[in-house]
Amino acid sequence: MAALVLVRHGQASLRSDDYDRLSDIGLAQSAALGHWLRATSRTGGRSGGQTAGLLARGRMRRHRETADACLALWFPDGPAPTVEEDAGFDEFDHLDVLGAHRADFREPGGISAFLAAADDANRAFQRQFSAAVERWTSGRHDGDYRESWPGFQARCVAAMRRVIERTPPSASAWVFTSGGPIAAICQHALELSDAKAMGLNAVILNTGVTTLRHDRDRVALSGFNGVAHLDALGDANLFTHR
């Protein structure tokens, strides 16, 4: 069976004016993945790492920077292979989801001000984010969002199908994306409830690797949230969720 490998992006810059760029930790996580892929070669061929019949990513800066940092070490001996861009793997609009939950989060600098005033910024933000996502996925407020939860689910599954159709038989496709699309695709494969899908989303680590096996018609989860590349470094600071 062929494999579809989904990689969550490295840590983004939550407290920066540009959340979408990787933090220094995010760049280190992405490089660690590339080094591990190179070191765990099965073929000894040009890639020098795990085989990849197709490479794709979402359109976001954090997807691109994660892919670039990873591929620079996965393919160090020549130009990196082509990475297809597919908007279907973009994360949901977290600012829209948060803004529908709290009006002050729609204001310029609103989230930054909230984080600055919190005793534990990460924990406080996670509480607000979880409540906002629960509202979004409830189905009771779909008209409040630019993209509804059902629309997001359908978009992610359609992107998965496009990659599966383009992947050579018995080959692996690697996709650099975000936690939301990974959770939605796992939900589809496992027939999970919305609540359980969001439970998966909450635990996906930055640069966590999720693998699905497929024969084009059937899709099954083979591995979830793997971080062997981070385990190998033994640095607790590299294990981040946000």
Order of alpha helices (4+ residues) and beta strands (2+ residues): beta-alpha-beta-alpha-beta-alpha-alpha-alpha-alpha-beta-alpha-alpha-beta-beta-alpha
